[in-house]
Amino acid sequence: MVMHLPSPTHSPIPSTDAPVGRADACLAALNAQQRRAVEYGCGAEPEPGPLLVIAGAGTGKTDTLAHRVAHLVCRGADPQRILLLTFSRRAAVEMERRAARILGRMLGGSPQRPPAIGWSGTFHGVGARLLRCYAERIGLHASFTIHDRGDAEDLLAIVRHDLGLSATRNRFPAKATCLAIYSRVVNSEAPLDAVLATAFPWCRPWEAQLRELFAAYVAAKQAQNVLDYDDLLLYWSQMMAEPSLAAEVGARFDHVLVDEYQDTNRLQSTILRALKPDGRGLTVVGDDAQSIYSFRAATVRNILDFPHQFALPARVVTLERNYRSTQPILDASNAVIGLASERHAKNLWTERKSAAKPQLVTVRDEVDQARCVAEAILEHRETGIALKAQAVLFRSSSHSAQLELELARRDIPFVKFGGLKFLEAAHVKDLLSVLRWAENPRNRLAGFRAVRLLPGIGPATAARLLDAMDRAPDPLAAMAAFDPPPAAAVDWPALVALCGRLRREAASWPGDIDDACRWYEPHLERIYDDAVARLGDLAQLTRIAATYVSRERFLTEVTLDPPGATSAEAGVPELDDDYLILSTIHSAKGQEWKTVHVLNVVDGCIPSDMSTGTTEEIEEERRLLYVAMTRARDHLRLLVPQRFYVHQQAAHGDRHVYASRSRFIPEAVRQHFETCAWPVAVSAAAPAGARDPAREVDVAARIRALWR
């Protein structure tokens, strides 16, 4: 069977003198380095090699890439033959919006709407779209559904149990660990034994059993017509390993542009090389100094080795002018990353001058660190810097615990990024399972969760139903003929009727999700004590669903790029229009604030004592500190506690341990900071013996309150 992708719906814009002249005028706002990146391959070089844009923090990377897309279209490139790959779907939407706006200016404000880019999104999203187009030619059914991480773990757990690996005498790795191993093997393109040796050494004795588990897991997914997150890249890569298919897909795109290339893994790099073997028409943008996602199998080697990976040599353009931070902040950041063992050389500079150096603040312990930060935040607020323009960053989510208590005590509202993800919420997974089961009745995991929402149906009954549906040529007929337990008899017809409506060809979207919500609401109220709060999440999910053209598209996109957090767990203060940002450094990447505080800049925290086993790990920790520092626009403060209170030490009980300043700030780097000790760093030191209200407790008032 031969399947052809849709023909372009837009014609390329003819390259006339008038649009080109306006395009040149639109590029006048770019600096020389940005313009070199935008215009590469559009002039004297008829067959240019690939382009690597090393975009330092705050150098206008997004604007540069958007200008390049618009410039290519204005110069005659067919927008339907452009593939734009970004780190998130939201980034793709923003990139398209900017490119369309720029292209509109280049075309002289023509009333005709600028043509849309034909293919844009994340690697996983584009992979899912391509796999549906080519499904029948690669052994897939186009109606496949996609498991999120939680569902993938659950299916792996079922397979693990079926193989008897959950009943071994010695403790077998948990489902989350098994999936992490499987994911690392797939995305790093490394053999299982190598992954176990480097990343999961405690699991090495189980290599043979893990190999058996993963083979059975793949078989289970294929039998149920489901793919997990990693399969979207793996199937795409394997498809591109077939020369005829690789040539067909590669010929579809004249230009491939990739954002955040430093965050790609080896599998993604393999896909790109298969799309454009000689590199012609390929542009990648990123910053090796911001490569911090090795725990997702991302590798900095992709961007470091890119210039020499193609038949045609790559052009490297480096963006060094920073539009975000003051020069003293950049001087300190340059000094930190300048000690990296291997990197693409660059030196960030800016026209934003300042006499104030970033601060390196020594505090006694975590309690004083929390007080120091809280007081500084309030002082900045008094000078007109809103709480939303300030952020506190940390290496690990647990590092902010003491600060959160202090902020609550002072009634400072805050939002913490890195909490419960939207799709991890049980009630959201319940509703999505119903929709996924309707989309693909062979999806056992979705069906197992959906039917168990009914009272009186346990795991054994659910398994019996799904077995009957698997054997039947018409799964819904088997469901209708199923005899439920007496306790579920009252609710059973409504579920059967719902599934029938959702499977009808005439089913409407997004009316489907409204129908499913009406069925689910009484079960939500029965199962969860806080049903009212959870209903807000379902309303949010319904609003999101209404923005998609079909149920299949919604289920795909919400799995690949889910909302950040549930309404109940995100921590957004409902009554405050201003709040402080708390965030892990990983979650802060791509963001910026006027004021940034970085907690626990000591050895053991940055770098983490869990990430100092190899040179590669230490170098990534250095990049992590660099990312944190370059989030600051005007004020940067690194906190250095001198000791930590450690709980439940087996040999010594609770005790204090002493810390030393991070190895990433040696004496040669420290000169770029103003060094000080709190409380002098924040406010004038109190005279000896002076009262400190923050340390006082009115015990008498507490005793009186006991009898009220």
C-alpha positions as CSV (number, residue, x, y, z in Angstrom):
1,M,0.0,0.0,0.0
2,V,1.4,3.4,-0.9
3,M,0.3,6.3,1.2
4,H,1.0,9.9,0.2
5,L,1.1,12.8,2.6
6,P,-1.2,15.7,2.0
7,S,-0.2,18.1,-0.8
8,P,0.8,21.6,0.3
9,T,-2.2,23.9,0.8
10,H,-0.2,27.1,0.3
11,S,2.0,28.1,-2.6
12,P,5.5,29.4,-1.8
13,I,5.7,33.2,-1.8
14,P,7.4,34.4,-5.0
15,S,10.7,36.0,-4.5
16,T,10.2,39.5,-5.8
17,D,12.3,42.6,-5.3
18,A,9.6,44.4,-3.2
19,P,9.3,41.7,-0.5
20,V,13.1,41.2,-0.4
21,G,13.6,44.9,0.1
22,R,11.1,45.0,2.9
23,A,12.7,41.8,4.4
24,D,16.1,43.5,4.5
25,A,14.5,46.5,6.3
26,C,13.0,44.1,8.8
27,L,16.4,42.6,9.5
28,A,17.9,46.0,10.4
29,A,16.8,45.6,14.0
30,L,19.0,42.4,14.4
31,N,22.6,42.6,15.5
32,A,25.3,41.5,13.1
33,Q,25.6,37.9,14.6
34,Q,21.8,37.4,14.5
35,R,21.6,38.6,10.9
36,R,24.4,36.3,9.8
37,A,22.4,33.4,11.2
38,V,19.1,34.6,9.7
39,E,20.5,35.1,6.2
40,Y,22.7,32.0,5.9
41,G,22.0,30.1,2.8
42,C,19.8,32.7,1.3
43,G,22.5,34.6,-0.7
44,A,25.7,33.7,-2.5
45,E,26.0,30.1,-1.2
46,P,23.9,27.9,-3.5
47,E,24.4,24.7,-1.6
48,P,25.3,25.5,2.0
49,G,26.0,23.0,4.6
50,P,24.1,22.8,8.0
51,L,24.0,25.8,10.3
52,L,24.8,25.7,14.0
53,V,23.7,28.7,16.0
54,I,25.3,28.8,19.4
55,A,22.9,31.1,21.3
56,G,24.1,32.2,24.7
57,A,21.6,32.9,27.5
58,G,19.5,35.9,26.8
59,T,20.9,36.6,23.3
60,G,17.6,36.6,21.5
61,K,17.6,33.0,20.3
62,T,13.8,32.8,19.7
63,D,13.7,36.0,17.8
64,T,16.6,35.0,15.6
65,L,15.0,31.6,14.8
66,A,11.6,33.2,14.1
67,H,13.3,35.8,11.8
68,R,15.1,32.9,9.9
69,V,11.8,31.1,9.3
70,A,10.2,34.3,8.0
71,H,13.2,35.2,5.9
72,L,13.3,31.7,4.3
73,V,9.6,32.0,3.4
74,C,10.0,35.5,2.1
75,R,12.9,34.3,-0.1
76,G,10.7,31.7,-1.7
77,A,10.7,28.7,0.6
78,D,7.4,26.8,0.7
79,P,6.1,27.0,4.3
80,Q,4.5,23.6,3.9
81,R,8.0,22.2,3.4
82,I,9.4,23.6,6.5
83,L,9.8,21.4,9.7
84,L,10.2,23.3,12.9
85,L,11.1,21.2,16.0
86,T,11.0,22.8,19.4
87,F,11.3,21.8,23.1
88,S,7.6,22.2,23.8
89,R,4.4,22.6,21.9
90,R,3.9,26.0,23.4
91,A,7.3,27.0,22.1
92,A,6.3,25.9,18.6
93,V,3.1,28.0,18.8
94,E,5.1,31.0,20.0
95,M,7.7,30.5,17.3
96,E,5.0,30.3,14.6
97,R,3.2,33.4,15.9
98,R,6.4,35.4,15.9
99,A,7.4,34.2,12.4
100,A,4.0,35.1,11.1
101,R,4.2,38.6,12.5
102,I,7.6,39.2,11.1
103,L,6.6,37.7,7.7
104,G,3.6,40.1,7.7
105,R,6.0,43.0,8.1
106,M,8.3,41.7,5.4
107,L,5.3,41.4,3.0
108,G,4.4,45.1,3.7
109,G,1.3,44.5,5.8
110,S,-0.5,42.6,3.0
111,P,-4.2,41.9,4.0
112,Q,-3.5,38.3,2.9
113,R,-2.9,36.2,6.0
114,P,0.8,35.0,6.1
115,P,1.0,31.2,5.2
116,A,1.3,28.9,8.2
117,I,4.2,26.5,8.7
118,G,3.2,23.1,7.6
119,W,5.0,21.0,10.3
120,S,5.9,22.3,13.7
121,G,6.0,20.9,17.3
122,T,8.1,18.8,19.5
123,F,10.0,15.8,18.3
124,H,7.5,13.5,19.9
125,G,4.5,15.4,18.5
126,V,5.8,15.5,15.0
127,G,6.8,11.8,15.3
128,A,3.3,10.9,16.3
129,R,1.9,12.8,13.3
130,L,4.3,11.1,10.9
131,L,3.7,7.6,12.4
132,R,-0.1,8.0,11.8
133,C,0.6,9.0,8.2
134,Y,2.8,6.0,7.6
135,A,1.2,3.6,10.1
136,E,0.0,1.0,7.6
137,R,3.4,0.8,5.9
138,I,5.3,0.2,9.2
139,G,3.1,-2.4,10.9
140,L,1.0,0.0,13.0
141,H,-2.7,0.7,13.0
142,A,-3.4,4.4,12.6
143,S,-5.8,4.4,15.6
144,F,-2.9,3.7,18.1
145,T,-3.1,5.5,21.4
146,I,-0.3,6.9,23.5
147,H,0.6,6.1,27.1
148,D,1.9,8.8,29.3
149,R,4.6,7.9,31.8
150,G,2.2,6.8,34.5
151,D,0.3,4.5,32.2
152,A,3.6,3.1,30.8
153,E,4.7,2.3,34.3
154,D,1.4,0.6,35.1
155,L,1.6,-1.6,32.0
156,L,5.2,-2.5,32.8
157,A,4.1,-3.4,36.3
158,I,1.4,-5.8,34.9
159,V,3.9,-7.4,32.6
160,R,6.4,-7.6,35.5
161,H,3.8,-9.4,37.6
162,D,2.8,-11.8,34.8
163,L,6.4,-12.9,34.4
164,G,6.6,-13.6,38.2
165,L,9.3,-10.9,38.7
166,S,7.3,-9.3,41.5
167,A,7.6,-12.5,43.6
168,T,11.4,-13.0,43.5
169,R,13.3,-13.7,46.7
170,N,15.5,-10.7,46.1
171,R,13.9,-7.3,45.5
172,F,13.4,-6.7,41.8
173,P,13.6,-3.1,40.5
174,A,10.3,-1.2,40.9
175,K,8.2,-0.3,37.9
176,A,9.4,3.3,37.8
177,T,13.1,2.1,37.8
178,C,12.3,-0.5,35.1
179,L,10.8,2.2,32.9
180,A,13.7,4.6,33.5
181,I,16.1,1.8,32.4
182,Y,14.0,1.0,29.3
183,S,13.8,4.7,28.4
184,R,17.5,5.3,28.8
185,V,18.3,2.3,26.6
186,V,16.0,3.6,23.8
187,N,16.9,7.3,23.9
188,S,20.7,6.9,24.4
189,E,21.0,4.1,21.8
190,A,23.2,2.3,24.3
191,P,23.1,-1.5,25.0
192,L,21.3,-2.6,28.2
193,D,24.5,-3.8,29.9
194,A,26.2,-0.4,29.3
195,V,23.2,1.5,30.7
196,L,23.1,-0.7,33.8
197,A,26.8,-0.3,34.4
198,T,26.8,3.5,34.1
199,A,23.4,4.7,35.4
200,F,21.8,1.8,37.3
201,P,24.7,-0.3,38.7
202,W,22.5,-1.8,41.5
203,C,20.3,-3.4,38.9
204,R,23.1,-5.2,37.0
205,P,22.3,-8.6,38.6
206,W,18.9,-8.5,36.9
207,E,20.1,-7.9,33.3
208,A,18.7,-11.1,31.9
209,Q,15.3,-10.6,33.6
210,L,15.1,-7.0,32.5
211,R,15.8,-8.0,28.9
212,E,12.9,-10.6,29.2
213,L,10.7,-8.0,30.8
214,F,11.3,-5.4,28.1
215,A,10.6,-7.9,25.3
216,A,7.3,-8.8,26.9
217,Y,6.5,-5.1,27.5
218,V,7.0,-4.4,23.8
219,A,4.8,-7.4,22.9
220,A,2.1,-6.2,25.2
221,K,2.1,-2.7,23.7
222,Q,1.9,-4.0,20.2
223,A,-0.9,-6.4,21.1
224,Q,-2.9,-3.4,22.5
225,N,-2.0,-1.0,19.7
226,V,-0.5,1.5,22.1
227,L,2.8,3.4,22.0
228,D,4.6,4.9,24.9
229,Y,6.4,8.3,24.9
230,D,9.7,6.7,23.9
231,D,8.2,4.7,21.1
232,L,7.3,7.9,19.2
233,L,11.0,8.5,18.6
234,L,12.0,4.8,18.4
235,Y,9.4,4.0,15.6
236,W,10.3,7.2,13.8
237,S,14.0,6.3,13.9
238,Q,13.4,2.7,12.8
239,M,11.2,3.9,10.0
240,M,14.0,6.2,8.8
241,A,16.4,3.2,8.9
242,E,14.6,2.0,5.7
243,P,16.3,3.9,2.9
244,S,13.2,4.3,0.7
245,L,11.1,5.7,3.6
246,A,14.0,7.9,4.8
247,A,14.3,9.4,1.3
248,E,10.5,9.9,1.1
249,V,10.2,11.6,4.5
250,G,13.4,13.6,4.0
251,A,12.3,14.9,0.6
252,R,9.1,16.2,2.3
253,F,11.1,19.0,3.9
254,D,13.4,21.6,2.3
255,H,14.3,23.1,5.7
256,V,14.5,21.5,9.1
257,L,15.0,23.9,12.1
258,V,15.6,22.6,15.6
259,D,15.5,24.7,18.8
260,E,17.2,23.8,22.1
261,Y,19.5,21.4,20.3
262,Q,21.6,20.9,23.5
263,D,18.6,19.1,25.0
264,T,18.3,16.4,22.4
265,N,19.3,12.8,22.9
266,R,21.2,10.4,20.6
267,L,18.0,9.0,19.1
268,Q,16.9,12.5,18.0
269,S,20.3,13.2,16.5
270,T,20.0,9.9,14.5
271,I,16.6,11.0,13.2
272,L,18.0,14.4,12.1
273,R,20.9,12.8,10.3
274,A,18.5,10.4,8.5
275,L,16.3,13.3,7.5
276,K,19.2,15.4,6.1
277,P,22.2,13.1,5.6
278,D,24.4,15.8,4.0
279,G,23.1,18.5,6.4
280,R,21.8,20.7,3.5
281,G,18.8,22.7,4.8
282,L,19.4,21.8,8.5
283,T,19.6,24.6,11.2
284,V,20.0,23.8,14.8
285,V,20.0,26.4,17.6
286,G,21.2,25.9,21.2
287,D,23.7,26.5,23.9
288,D,26.0,23.8,25.1
289,A,26.4,25.8,28.4
290,Q,22.7,25.1,29.1
291,S,22.7,21.4,28.6
292,I,21.3,20.1,31.9
293,Y,18.9,17.2,31.1
294,S,21.1,14.2,31.0
295,F,18.6,12.5,33.3
296,R,16.3,12.4,30.3
297,A,19.2,10.9,28.2
298,A,20.0,14.3,26.6
299,T,23.6,14.5,25.7
300,V,25.8,17.6,25.3
301,R,27.8,15.6,22.7
302,N,25.1,16.3,20.1
303,I,25.8,20.0,20.0
304,L,29.6,19.7,20.7
305,D,30.1,17.3,17.8
306,F,27.5,18.7,15.4
307,P,30.0,20.8,13.2
308,H,31.7,17.6,11.9
309,Q,28.8,15.1,11.7
310,F,27.7,15.8,8.0
311,A,29.2,15.4,4.6
312,L,29.1,19.2,4.2
313,P,30.9,21.3,6.9
314,A,28.7,23.2,9.2
315,R,28.7,26.9,9.6
316,V,28.9,28.0,13.2
317,V,27.4,31.4,14.2
318,T,27.7,32.5,17.8
319,L,25.3,34.9,19.5
320,E,27.1,36.7,22.3
321,R,25.2,40.0,22.9
322,N,22.9,39.5,25.9
323,Y,19.7,41.5,26.2
324,R,18.7,40.3,29.6
325,S,21.4,40.7,32.4
326,T,23.7,43.5,33.6
327,Q,27.4,43.2,32.7
328,P,28.5,42.3,36.3
329,I,26.1,39.3,36.3
330,L,27.4,38.3,32.9
331,D,31.0,38.6,34.1
332,A,30.4,36.3,37.0
333,S,28.4,33.8,34.8
334,N,31.2,33.9,32.1
335,A,33.8,33.2,34.8
336,V,31.8,30.2,36.1
337,I,31.3,28.5,32.7
338,G,34.7,29.5,31.5
339,L,36.2,26.8,33.7
340,A,34.3,24.1,31.8
341,S,36.5,21.4,30.4
342,E,35.0,21.4,26.9
343,R,32.7,24.0,25.3
344,H,31.9,26.2,22.3
345,A,33.8,29.4,23.2
346,K,31.7,32.5,23.8
347,N,31.8,35.5,26.0
348,L,28.5,37.1,26.8
349,W,28.3,40.9,26.8
350,T,25.7,43.6,27.1
351,E,25.1,47.3,26.9
352,R,23.3,47.1,30.3
353,K,26.0,48.5,32.6
354,S,25.8,48.5,36.4
355,A,28.0,49.2,39.3
356,A,26.4,46.4,41.4
357,K,28.1,43.1,41.4
358,P,26.1,39.9,42.2
359,Q,26.3,38.9,45.8
360,L,27.8,35.9,47.4
361,V,26.2,35.8,50.8
362,T,27.4,33.6,53.7
363,V,24.7,32.6,56.2
364,R,24.9,30.5,59.4
365,D,22.4,27.8,58.4
366,E,19.2,27.0,56.5
367,V,17.1,28.9,59.0
368,D,19.2,32.1,58.5
369,Q,19.2,31.5,54.7
370,A,15.4,31.5,54.7
371,R,15.2,34.7,56.8
372,C,17.8,36.4,54.7
373,V,16.0,35.6,51.4
374,A,12.6,36.6,52.9
375,E,13.8,39.9,54.1
376,A,15.6,40.7,50.8
377,I,12.4,39.8,48.9
378,L,10.4,42.3,50.9
379,E,13.0,45.0,50.6
380,H,13.0,44.6,46.8
381,R,9.2,44.7,46.8
382,E,9.4,48.0,48.7
383,T,11.6,49.4,45.9
384,G,8.9,48.6,43.3
385,I,10.0,45.1,42.2
386,A,6.9,42.9,42.2
387,L,7.0,39.5,43.8
388,K,6.3,38.0,40.4
389,A,9.5,39.6,39.1
390,Q,11.5,37.7,41.8
391,A,12.5,34.1,42.0
392,V,14.2,31.7,44.3
393,L,16.0,28.8,42.6
394,F,17.4,25.6,44.0
395,R,19.0,22.3,42.9
396,S,16.4,20.0,44.5
397,S,12.8,20.6,45.4
398,S,13.5,19.6,49.0
399,H,15.9,22.5,49.4
400,S,13.1,25.1,49.7
401,A,11.3,23.5,52.7
402,Q,12.7,25.9,55.3
403,L,12.1,28.9,53.1
404,E,8.5,27.8,52.5
405,L,7.9,27.8,56.2
406,E,9.4,31.3,56.5
407,L,7.4,32.7,53.7
408,A,4.2,31.3,55.2
409,R,5.1,32.8,58.6
410,R,5.6,36.2,56.9
411,D,2.4,35.9,54.8
412,I,4.4,36.1,51.5
413,P,2.4,34.3,48.8
414,F,4.4,32.0,46.5
415,V,4.1,29.5,43.7
416,K,6.4,26.5,43.5
417,F,7.2,24.9,40.2
418,G,8.0,21.2,40.3
419,G,4.9,19.9,42.1
420,L,2.2,17.4,41.0
421,K,1.9,17.4,37.3
422,F,-1.6,17.7,35.8
423,L,-1.7,14.3,34.3
424,E,-0.5,12.7,37.5
425,A,-3.7,13.7,39.3
426,A,-5.9,10.6,39.8
427,H,-9.2,12.2,38.7
428,V,-7.7,13.6,35.5
429,K,-6.3,10.1,34.7
430,D,-9.7,8.6,35.4
431,L,-11.4,10.8,32.8
432,L,-8.7,10.5,30.2
433,S,-8.8,6.7,30.6
434,V,-12.4,6.7,29.6
435,L,-11.7,8.7,26.5
436,R,-8.6,6.6,25.6
437,W,-10.6,3.4,26.0
438,A,-13.3,4.7,23.7
439,E,-10.6,5.7,21.2
440,N,-8.9,2.3,21.3
441,P,-10.9,-0.5,23.0
442,R,-7.8,-2.8,22.9
443,N,-6.1,-0.4,25.3
444,R,-6.2,-2.7,28.4
445,L,-4.7,-0.2,30.8
446,A,-7.3,2.5,30.0
447,G,-10.1,-0.1,30.2
448,F,-8.8,-1.5,33.4
449,R,-8.9,1.9,35.1
450,A,-12.2,3.0,33.5
451,V,-14.3,-0.1,34.6
452,R,-12.9,-0.1,38.1
453,L,-14.5,3.4,38.6
454,L,-17.7,1.5,39.1
455,P,-18.5,0.2,42.6
456,G,-18.3,-3.6,42.9
457,I,-15.8,-4.1,40.1
458,G,-12.4,-5.2,41.3
459,P,-9.2,-6.3,39.5
460,A,-10.4,-9.9,38.8
461,T,-13.7,-8.8,37.2
462,A,-12.0,-6.1,35.2
463,A,-9.4,-8.6,33.8
464,R,-12.2,-11.0,33.0
465,L,-14.1,-8.3,31.0
466,L,-11.0,-7.2,29.1
467,D,-10.1,-10.8,28.3
468,A,-13.6,-11.3,26.8
469,M,-13.2,-8.0,24.8
470,D,-9.8,-9.1,23.5
471,R,-11.2,-12.4,22.2
472,A,-14.2,-10.8,20.5
473,P,-14.2,-9.4,17.0
474,D,-16.4,-6.6,18.3
475,P,-15.1,-5.5,21.7
476,L,-18.2,-3.3,22.4
477,A,-20.6,-6.2,21.7
478,A,-18.6,-8.3,24.2
479,M,-18.8,-5.5,26.7
480,A,-22.6,-5.2,26.3
481,A,-23.0,-9.0,26.7
482,F,-20.8,-9.1,29.9
483,D,-22.5,-10.0,33.1
484,P,-21.3,-7.6,35.9
485,P,-21.3,-8.4,39.6
486,P,-24.5,-7.6,41.4
487,A,-22.9,-4.6,43.1
488,A,-22.1,-3.0,39.7
489,A,-25.4,-4.0,38.0
490,V,-27.1,-0.6,38.6
491,D,-24.2,1.5,37.1
492,W,-23.1,-0.9,34.4
493,P,-25.7,0.1,31.7
494,A,-24.7,3.7,31.9
495,L,-21.0,2.9,31.2
496,V,-21.9,0.6,28.3
497,A,-24.2,3.3,26.8
498,L,-21.4,5.9,27.2
499,C,-18.8,3.8,25.4
500,G,-21.3,3.1,22.6
501,R,-21.9,6.9,22.2
502,L,-18.2,7.7,22.2
503,R,-17.5,5.0,19.6
504,R,-20.1,6.1,17.1
505,E,-18.9,7.7,13.9
506,A,-21.2,10.6,14.5
507,A,-19.7,11.3,17.9
508,S,-19.1,15.0,18.3
509,W,-16.0,16.7,19.7
510,P,-15.6,18.3,22.1
511,G,-19.1,17.2,23.1
512,D,-17.5,13.8,23.8
513,I,-15.7,15.1,26.8
514,D,-18.8,16.8,28.2
515,D,-20.6,13.5,27.9
516,A,-17.8,11.6,29.7
517,C,-17.7,14.3,32.4
518,R,-21.4,14.0,33.1
519,W,-21.1,10.2,33.5
520,Y,-18.0,10.6,35.7
521,E,-19.2,13.3,38.1
522,P,-21.2,11.1,40.5
523,H,-18.3,8.6,40.6
524,L,-15.9,11.5,41.4
525,E,-18.1,12.6,44.3
526,R,-18.3,9.0,45.6
527,I,-14.5,8.2,45.3
528,Y,-12.9,11.5,46.4
529,D,-13.6,13.6,49.5
530,D,-12.4,16.8,47.9
531,A,-14.5,16.3,44.7
532,V,-15.4,20.1,44.5
533,A,-11.7,21.1,44.2
534,R,-11.1,18.3,41.6
535,L,-14.1,19.4,39.5
536,G,-12.0,22.6,38.7
537,D,-9.4,20.4,37.1
538,L,-12.0,18.7,34.9
539,A,-13.4,22.0,33.9
540,Q,-9.8,23.1,32.9
541,L,-9.4,19.8,31.0
542,T,-12.7,20.5,29.1
543,R,-11.5,24.0,28.2
544,I,-8.3,22.6,26.9
545,A,-10.1,20.0,24.9
546,A,-12.2,22.6,23.1
547,T,-9.1,24.0,21.5
548,Y,-8.5,20.7,19.5
549,V,-10.2,19.6,16.3
550,S,-10.6,16.0,17.3
551,R,-10.5,13.5,20.2
552,E,-7.5,11.8,18.7
553,R,-5.5,15.1,18.4
554,F,-6.5,16.1,22.0
555,L,-5.4,12.8,23.5
556,T,-2.1,12.9,21.6
557,E,-1.2,16.4,22.5
558,V,-2.3,16.4,26.1
559,T,-0.1,13.3,26.6
560,L,2.9,14.8,24.9
561,D,2.7,18.3,26.3
562,P,0.5,18.3,29.4
563,P,-0.5,21.3,31.5
564,G,2.0,22.0,34.2
565,A,0.0,21.4,37.4
566,T,-3.4,20.8,38.8
567,S,-5.4,23.7,40.0
568,A,-5.4,22.3,43.5
569,E,-1.7,21.5,43.7
570,A,-0.1,24.3,41.7
571,G,-0.1,26.6,44.8
572,V,-1.3,29.7,42.9
573,P,-2.8,31.9,45.5
574,E,-6.4,32.6,44.6
575,L,-6.7,35.9,46.4
576,D,-3.3,37.4,45.5
577,D,-2.5,38.9,42.2
578,D,1.2,39.0,43.1
579,Y,3.3,36.1,44.3
580,L,6.9,34.9,44.6
581,I,8.3,32.2,42.3
582,L,10.0,29.2,43.8
583,S,11.5,26.8,41.2
584,T,14.0,24.1,40.7
585,I,16.8,25.2,38.3
586,H,15.7,22.6,35.8
587,S,12.1,24.1,35.7
588,A,13.5,27.6,35.5
589,K,15.3,27.1,32.3
590,G,14.1,29.6,29.6
591,Q,12.7,32.0,32.2
592,E,14.0,35.3,33.6
593,W,13.4,37.5,36.6
594,K,14.6,40.9,37.8
595,T,15.9,39.4,41.0
596,V,17.1,35.8,41.5
597,H,18.2,34.1,44.7
598,V,20.0,30.8,44.4
599,L,19.9,28.6,47.6
600,N,22.6,26.3,48.9
601,V,25.5,27.1,46.6
602,V,27.7,24.7,48.5
603,D,29.4,21.4,47.6
604,G,26.9,18.6,48.2
605,C,24.0,20.7,46.8
606,I,25.6,22.4,43.8
607,P,27.1,20.1,42.7
608,S,24.8,17.5,44.2
609,D,26.7,14.9,46.0
610,M,24.8,12.4,43.9
611,S,26.2,13.8,40.7
612,T,30.0,13.9,41.2
613,G,30.9,10.4,40.1
614,T,32.2,11.3,36.7
615,T,33.7,14.3,34.9
616,E,30.6,14.5,32.7
617,E,28.3,14.7,35.8
618,I,30.4,17.4,37.4
619,E,30.4,19.5,34.2
620,E,26.6,19.3,34.0
621,E,26.3,20.5,37.6
622,R,28.5,23.5,36.6
623,R,26.2,24.2,33.7
624,L,23.2,24.0,36.1
625,L,24.7,26.8,38.2
626,Y,25.3,28.8,35.1
627,V,21.7,28.4,34.0
628,A,20.5,29.6,37.4
629,M,22.8,32.7,37.4
630,T,21.8,33.7,33.9
631,R,18.1,33.9,34.8
632,A,18.8,37.2,36.6
633,R,18.3,40.5,35.0
634,D,19.2,43.1,37.6
635,H,20.0,41.4,41.0
636,L,21.6,38.0,41.7
637,R,22.3,36.6,45.1
638,L,24.0,33.2,45.8
639,L,23.4,31.9,49.3
640,V,26.1,29.9,51.0
641,P,25.0,28.2,54.3
642,Q,27.9,27.2,56.6
643,R,26.1,24.2,58.1
644,F,23.1,22.0,57.7
645,Y,21.0,20.1,60.2
646,V,20.9,16.5,59.1
647,H,18.2,14.2,60.5
648,Q,18.2,10.5,61.4
649,Q,21.8,9.6,60.8
650,A,22.0,5.9,61.7
651,A,25.4,6.2,63.5
652,H,25.2,9.6,65.0
653,G,21.6,10.7,65.3
654,D,20.5,14.2,64.4
655,R,23.5,16.4,63.9
656,H,25.0,19.5,62.2
657,V,27.3,19.0,59.2
658,Y,29.5,21.8,57.9
659,A,29.5,22.9,54.2
660,S,32.0,24.7,52.0
661,R,31.4,27.1,49.1
662,S,30.7,25.4,45.8
663,R,33.8,24.3,43.9
664,F,32.4,26.1,40.9
665,I,33.3,29.4,42.6
666,P,37.0,29.2,43.3
667,E,39.0,32.3,44.3
668,A,39.5,33.3,40.7
669,V,35.8,33.5,40.2
670,R,34.9,35.0,43.6
671,Q,36.4,38.3,42.5
672,H,33.3,38.8,40.3
673,F,31.1,38.8,43.4
674,E,30.5,41.1,46.3
675,T,31.1,38.8,49.3
676,C,29.3,39.5,52.5
677,A,27.7,37.8,55.5
678,W,24.0,38.0,56.6
679,P,22.5,40.0,58.3
680,V,24.9,42.7,57.1
681,A,24.2,41.9,53.5
682,V,20.5,42.7,53.8
683,S,20.2,45.4,56.4
684,A,22.4,47.2,58.8
685,A,23.8,45.0,61.6
686,A,21.9,45.3,64.8
687,P,23.9,46.5,67.9
688,A,24.9,43.9,70.3
689,G,22.1,42.9,72.6
690,A,19.4,44.5,70.5
691,R,16.1,42.8,70.2
692,D,15.4,40.6,67.2
693,P,11.6,40.3,66.8
694,A,12.0,37.5,64.3
695,R,13.5,35.3,67.0
696,E,11.0,36.2,69.8
697,V,8.1,34.0,70.9
698,D,5.3,35.2,73.1
699,V,4.9,32.1,75.2
700,A,2.4,33.8,77.6
701,A,0.0,34.5,74.7
702,R,0.3,30.9,73.6
703,I,-0.7,29.6,77.1
704,R,-3.7,32.0,77.3
705,A,-4.8,30.8,73.9
706,L,-5.0,27.2,75.1
707,W,-8.1,28.1,77.2
708,R,-10.0,30.1,74.7
